[in-house]
Amino acid sequence: MTARTPTDRSLTWIAAILVLAAWLRLQGLDWDDGQHLHPDERFLTMVATAIAPPRSLSEYFDTGRSPLNPANRHQTFFVYGTLPLFVVRWLGQWLGKTDYAHIHLVGRVLSALYDLGTVSLAGWLGTRLAGRRVGLFACALVALSVTSIQNAHFFTVDSAAAFFATAALCALVALAETASLRAQLLFGAMFGATLGCRINLALLGVVYPLAWVCAWQTRRAGFARLAGGAIAAGLTAALVFRVVQPYAFAGPGFFDVAPANNFVWSMREIRILATGAADYPPAVQWVGRTPIVFAGKNLLLWGIGPAWGLAAVGGVLWWLLRRERLRGGIALLWAAVLFGYHAAQFTATGRYFLPIVPVLAVFAAWPLAAESGRLRTALAWLLVALTALWAIAFTAIYRREATRVEASHWIYRNVPAGSVIATEHWDDGLPLKLSDVAAVSYRSIELRLYDDDTESKRRELVDQLASADYIAISSNRLYRSIPRTPWRYPLTRRYYELLFSGALGFRLERSFTSYPRLGPLEIADDDAEEAFTVYDHPHVLLFKKTEAFSRKHVEELLGAVPLGTIHVPPRRASELYRRMRPADIPLPESDAVRTAVPAKDGSSLSALVRWLLAASCPRCR
């Protein structure tokens, strides 16, 4: 019998890790039961169903005529990279799944596959920087990364961007080691593809000079040869970007590379929104958030888990003190540049940090696994075990019905037909239309709570409360953001205080949660960043009008509120927040009426297998 080599054992471990990673990412593929509850995914789904393959290569590059250009399909404001969109559309075309009900599932599978690629690259990166053991532990950590698992469940561009950015980083490490032209060309290709997913990842270009200098010094490569390789890498990146993001250019020909007006306008508009310079309702959630600290907390506590977060910070400090292998500085610089830039911005959402998760894994594993020793090995396994517990707890949300779906079922069973249900704008209204429930007639009214607090809004709100039988709040999107700006929304803040306290004459009838869970242990994550909970497991509240409701009393309560007079853009509003320090409004006590959504029957993984068989083999349906 032939003895197994270390390489054989490593490959076995990697295969096992990838199987685990695939299970975590592919379970609950249709987690929202076809309801399209992720707003960015919903938009991309609409675009993917609207575009169509061009008839020729010349039409592909013709920005003004190509049916693949979102702007030619009434989507002039398009700020995403087109590479992931094109791949989803072409694969959906091949599978015959380009309709609105199915193409987002194609996108979710591809997001999971991109992320599996990132898991593998994390292993390669750790191995090249610190050895095989570090590579294996880094690979395992990324496989268990909650932020990666969550984003892999969405048809968005983020998982693809993280994969190509990590591939580009690996190419930079290879360049520092070998000074080869192949590494430079690989970096150029992967960098171009990265930009074709997310243009803001151009920050990766800042890291290139360090890899170049490392190659020059450590390999003593000729300056002229490296400079020639740099030019080749730049041309490769430009060529790839021209191919995968063709409508960033005016066209109509391949060599007509003037920036497209629509692309420039879209980039300018998203920059205004992201910096809080524009008055945009979703931006209110970021008012008063502490730069760096808020993003760091959400990434290290919720995104990867406290054990890994602490180990990553410790690993970075350990490396800085020891100055282990200069090549590690390439990875660390990338993490510092990306995190520092985005975490300091007004809008610092967690998905922006996906590309540095592999680096955090390597630096968490490095001091524990680079050298043998019982204590270090035990700590490394403890780190993986704790991270695995957080991943398993979090993915429990995909083994259950979505809270909005569960709440909709409850409404259909318990709310009489003809009832008036008040919902909130800028959020998904309830009840959802469910395929397994016969239609029930309800009248819906929309509370426009992000509108400025005015006398007309006050009168309309009183009228709506008098008409409503129920108030359905399908997430914390509004009640966690609007109260942060009492100088602008004093009336709306007071409305939530009165509603949650019961003073308006509505009582909390039902609360629906799907918290991360390990057996009976629940981990309430209401305090996490909005995007971490709102898309796939929001806390749903349903209030019912009681006999204590009095229109006159409500008019008195809301009429006593002086209306706001300060109206500034969200970015400037942070200064007011830091002066006033408004407290969050406590939620009503809900234990007695809370429904913790139970696990679904059957295996979501087997459902995925059945779906793939049906998609690829009509006779297998």
N, C-alpha and C positions, 0 to 999 in steps of 0.2 A: 504494500500500500504506500503510495507516494505521499510524503509529508506536505502539508499545505504551507505555502510561503506567506510572509507578511502581506505581500501584495494581494494574494488570493483572499486572505482574511479581510483586508480592507475593502475589496470589491464586494464581498459578501455583506459586510456592514453597510456599505453605501447602498447596495440594492435593497436591504431591509429598511434603511432610512427613507429611501424614495417611495417604497410601498406605503410606509406609514404616512409620509407627506401627502401622497396621492389620496389616501383614505380621508385625511383631515380636510383636504381641499375639495374633493369631489362629492362628499356626502352632502345631502341637502341641496342638490343642484338647483332644483326648482323651489328654493326655500320660501318664496313669497307666493306660491301657487298661481303663477302667471299674472300677478297683479302689478308688476313693474313698479315696485315701491321705491327703488333707488332713482332719484331725479336725474342724475347724470347718465345713468344707464338707460333710463327711459328716453332721454334725448338722443343718445347714440343709437338706440334701437330704431327710433323714428327715422334717423338719418340713414341707417344701414338698409332699411326697407325701401327708402326713397331713391337711393343711388342705384346705378346699374353699370355693368362692365362696358367699357368703350368698344367700339367696333374695330378700332385699329390703334396701332402704336402712336400714330400722329394725333389721333383724337384724344388719346390718353394725356398727352402733354399740352393739348389745346385748352387752356384754362377757361376760356370763354364758352366752349362748346361741350366739353366732356361731361357725359352723364354721371361720371364718378365724382365730380366736384360738388360738394354739398351746397355751395353758393348757387349752383344751377338748379338746385332742388329746393329753393326757397329757404335755405339755411345760411344766410349771409354772415351771421355771427357764429363763427365756428372756430374755437380756440384750441381744439385737441389736435394731437398728431394724427395724420391720416394712415400711417402704416398699420396699426392694429385694426383700424376700421376696414381697410382694404382686405386684409387677411380674413377677417370675419365674413365680409361680404362674399369673397371668392369661395371660401370653404362652405358657406351656407348655400351658395349657388350649386356647388358640386353635390351637396347632400340633399338639395331640394328643400331647404329650411330657411328661406329668405322672408317668410311672413312675420308679422309682428308677434305672433304667439310663440315663435320658435327661435328666431335668429339670436335673441339675447341668450338663449341656452348654449348656442354655438360659441358665443362670446365668452360665456362663463367657463366653458370647458377650456378654451384657449387661454384664458387668464390663469387657470390652474396649471396648464402645461408650461406656460412661461415661468410660473413661479417654481415649478419643479426644476426647470433649467437653472433658476437662481440658486436653489438648494445645492445642486451639483457644483455650480461655480464657486459657492462659498467653501465647499470642501477643497476644491482646487486651490483657491486663494489661501486658505489656512495652511495647506500642505506646502505650498511654495514659500510662504513667509516664515513658517515655524515648524514644519515637519508633519508627518502623517497623522500622528495622534491629535494634534491641534486641528488638522483638516477634518478629521472624523467628528470631533466634538462640535466644531463650527457648523458642519453640515447638519448635524442633529439639531442644533439650536435653531437654525433657520427653518428646518422642517417643522419645528414646533412654534415658530413665531406667530403670535396671534394677529398682529397687524397684517402680516403677509397672508395668513389664512383667510382673514376677513376680506381683504381686497381681491383675493383669488376667487371669491364667490360673486364678484361683480363684473359685468361686461363694461369695463372702463379701460383706459390706456395705461393705468398705473403699474400693473404687474408686468406688462410688456416693457415699459420704460425701465423698470428696475432690473429686468433681465439684461437688456442691452447695455445699460449703464454698468452693471457688474461685469459683463463680458469685456467692455472697454477698459475697466479698471484692471482686470486680469491681464489684458494685453499690455497695459502700462507696466505692470510688474514684470511681465516677460521681457519687455523692452529694457528695463533696468538690469535684468539678469544677462541678457544675450546680446543687446545692442543690434538685433537683427532687423533687416528690412521687413521681413515677414511680420514681426511684432508691430512695427510701425503701420504697415498696411492694414493689419487686423484692427488696430486701434482706430484707424481712420474709418474703416467700414462700420465698426460697432458704434463709434461716436456719431456718425451720420444717421445710423438707424435709431440711436437714442434720441436725437433731435427730431426724428420723424415720429416719435411717440410723445415727447414733451420738450418743447423748445426751451423751457427754463432750465433744463439740464445741460445747457451750454456751459454752465459752471464747471463741468468736468474738464473743460479745456484748460482751466487754471492749473490743474494737476500735471498736465503734460510736460511742462518745462522741468519739473523736478525729476520725472522719470528719465528725461533726456539727459539731464546733468548726471544722474546716477549712472547711466549707460556710458557716458563719456569718461567719467572718473574711474568707475570700477572695472570696466572692460577695456579701458584705454583705446576706445574705438576712435578712428579718425574723424575729425570735426567735419570734414567735407562729406564723408559718407553718411554721418548722422544727419547733417543738414539736408542732404539729398533725400534721405528717408522721411524727414519732417515735411518736406515739400510734397512728397508722394502721399504721405498720410493726409495732409490737408486737401489735396486734390481728390483723394478717395472719399473722404468725408463729404466734400462738396458734391461729388457725383452721386453718392448714395442718398444724400438728402434731396438732391434734385429728382431722383427717381421715386422715393417713397413719400415725399411731400411736394408733389408737382405743382399744387395750386397755391404755393407760397410765391410763385413766380407768375409774371404776367402772360408769358407765352406769346404767340401760340406755338412756336417751335421750341425744340429742346434747348437751343442756345439763346433763346430770348429770356434772359434771367433777371430782368428788372423786377423788383418786388411787386407783387400783385396788390392793388389798392385795397381789396377786401381783406387780404391777410394783414396788411399793415394796420388797417382800421380795427380789426378784431383784436390784434395784439395790444393796441393802444387802449381799447375799451376794457379789456380784461385787466390790464395794469391799473387802470383807474379804480376798478371794482376791488381788486386785490389789496390795494394800498389804503382802502377806506376813504379815498378822496370823493367818491360818489355816494349819494344818498340812496342806499340799496338795502331793502329790509333784511336779507340774510346776513349783512355785515354787522348788524346790531349785536350779534352774539360775541363779537370780538372786542367790543368796547371795554376798555379797562383791563384787558388781559396783560399780564406782565410779560414783556418780551423775554425770550429765552426760557424763562422759568416755566411758563404755561406749556409751551411745546415740549420741553424736557420732561415735565411731569407726565404728560399724556403718552409720550413715547416710551419712557422707561418704566412707568408704573402700569399703564394699561396696554400699551402696544406690544411690549415684549415681556412684561412681567417684572415684579420688583427684584426677584433673585438675579435674573439676567441683567437687569438694569444696573444693580449694584456691582455685579461682577464686571460689567463692561467699563464702568467708571473706574473701578479698581485696576482693571487691566491696562487702561490707558495711562493711569498714573504710574503703574509698575513699569510700563514700557518707557515712559518719559524719563524715569529715574535711571533705568539701566541702559537706555539708548540701544536697545536690541535691534540689530540689523536695519540698516538705513532704508531698505526696501519697505519696511513696515511704515515708514514715514509717508510713503505714497498713499497707502490706504488711509492712514490717519488724517492726512491733509484733505483728502476727498471728503471724509466724514465731517471734518471741522468746517470746511468751506460750505458744504451743502447745509449742514445743520445751522451754522452760524448765520448764513444769509437768510434762510427761510424762517428760522425761529425768531429772528429780530424783526420780521415783517409784521404788519398789522394782521394779515390773515396767515396764520401758521397752522394749517390743518395737517393732520397726521399722515395722510397719504403722500405728502411731499417728501417724507423721510424714508420711504420704502427702500430707495437705492442704497442707504447706508446700513441697513439691517445686517448684511453679510459682514461688514467691517466690525460692527458691534459684536457679532458672534465670534469673530477671530480674536478680538482683543479680550473678550470675556474668557475664552478658552486658553489663550496663550500662556498666562502665568500658571495655570493649573495643569496643563497637559503637555507642555513643551518638554518637561523633564519627568522622569519616572519617580515614583515615591508613593507610598501607601496613602499618606494624608492628602497629597495633591490629587491623586486619582480618585479618592473617596469624595473630595470636594467637587471634582469635575462631574462625577456621576450624580452627586446631590443636586448640582446646578441643572443638569439635564432633567432629572426627575421632577424638580420643582417647576421647571418650565413646561414639562409635559403635563403636569397637573393643571396648570393654568390653561394650556391649549385644549385639553379635554373638557375642562369646565366651560370654556368659552364656546367650543363647538357644539355644546349641548343645545344652543339656540337653533342650530340647523337640524337637530333631531326632533324638533317640535314645530307645531304650527306657528306662523308669525303672529305676533300679538294683535295686529290689526285684523288679521283673518279670524282669529279666535274671538275678538270683540265683535266682529260682524256676525258671526254665527250666534253669539249670545243675543245680539240685538234682534235678529230675525226670530229667535225663539221667545223672547221676553217682552219686546216693545210692540204694543198694538199697532196694527196697520193704520195709516192715516196720521200717526203722531208727527209732530214737528220737531226735527232734530237740527240744532244749531251746530255748525262746524266752523273751523277757523280757516281763513284764507292763508295761502303760502304753505299749506299742509294738506295731506291726503284726507279727504272727507270720509266719514263713516255713515252707514255701513258700506263696505265694498260690494260690488256685484260678484256673487259667487256662483260658479257653474253647478255646484251640487245643492243649491238652495233655490226653491221656487221664488220668483220675484214677489216682493212685498212692497206695497205702495207707502212711501213716506214723503213728507214734504221737508225739503232741506232749505235752511237759510244760512247765509255766510256772514260770519262776524269779521269785519274788515279791521282788525285790531292794529295792524301796522300803519293804518292811515293816521294822519296827524290828529291829535286830540283837539277837537273843536266842539262848538255848541251843537252843530248838526250831527257830529259823530255821537255825542252824548244822547241826543234825542233818539237817534236811530238805534243805539245800543239798548236803551230802555224799551223801545218798541219791540225789538227782537227778543229781549228777555221775557217780555210779556207774552209774546206769541209762542215761544219755545216750550216744548214739553221736556226735552232732553238737551243737554250740551255734551257733545262728543269731542274730546281733545285727544288726537291720535298720536301726539308726541310732545316732548318738552320744548319743541322748536320756538314757540312764541313765549310761553310763560317763564322760560329760563333766560330769554334775551331781552324782551321788552322792559321788564322791571329794572334792568341795568341802567336805564336812562330816564329816571323820574323827572328830570327837568323838561323832557320832551313829552313823556307819556305818563303824567301824574294820574290821569283818569283811568287809563288802562291798567296801570300798576294797582290802583285802588280796586278796580274791578276784580283782579285776580285775588287780592287779599280777601275781599268780601266773599267771593265765590268759594275759595278754599276753606274759609272759616264757617261757611254755612249761612252767613248773614243775608245773602241775597234770596234765600228761600229755595235754594237747590241743595240737595244732599248728594254726597258721593254714593252712587248706586253700585258701581262696579269698577274695579281696577284690574288691569291685565298686565302681567309682567312676564318676561322671559329672561331672567338674569342668568349669567354664567353660573353653572351649578355642578357640584360634585356630590352625587347622592343627595342627602338632605341639606347639604350646605349650599347656600346661595351667596353670591358675591354681588351685592347691589352696586351698579356702576352708573347711577344717575348723575354723579358728579363728573363723569368723564366728558371729554369734548363732544359737542353735539353730534358730529358725524360718526362717532364711535357707536352710538346707540340708535339714533333716529332712523337710519336706513333699514336695519334688519331686525332690531329687537327693541323698539320704543316702548316706553311706559305709557299705556293708554288709560285715560280717565273718562268715565261716563257719569254725568250728573243728571239727576231727575228732579223736576220741579215738585215741590211739596205744597201742602195746603197753607203753609206759613208764608208763601209768596204773596207780596203786596206791591202792586205797581207804585202806589204812592210812597211806600217805604223805600223802594229802590230809587225812585226819583229823588227823594230826600238824601239818601246816602251818596248817590253819584253826583247829585247837584251841589253837594257841599265841597266838592273837589275843585280847587282853583286850577284853571287850565294852564298848560305849559306855554312858555313864551320863548324859550331858548331852543333854537333849531340850528344845529351845526352838523357838518359831515361826521360820519362815525369815527374817523381817525382823530379829529380834534375833540370829539366827545370824550375820549379817554382821559383828557386832562380834567374834565368836570367830574368824571367817575372817581378819580383818585382823590379829589377834594371832598366829595360827598360820601363816598364809600357806602352806597346803598346795599342793604342786606338782601340776600335771596329770600323769596317768599316760601315759607315752609309748606310742604304738601299736606293735604288733609290726612288724618289717620285712616289707613286703608286696610289694616290687617284683617278686619272682620269681613270685608267685602272683596278681598283680593283673590284673583284667579291666577295662580302660578301655572302657566301653560304646561300641560303634561306632554310627555314624549309621544311621537307618532307611532302608530303600529307599522310593522314592517321595516325593511331595511332600505334607507335612501340610496345606499351603494348599489343594491340590486336593481333599484329603479333606474339608476344611471346606466347600468349595463343594458337593461332592456331598452332604454331610449337610444343608446348608441347602436344597438343591433337594428332597431326599427329604422334609424336614420340611414344606415349604410346598406341594409339588406331588406328590400321590400318584402321578400318572402319570409323574413323572420318575424314580421309583425304578428 
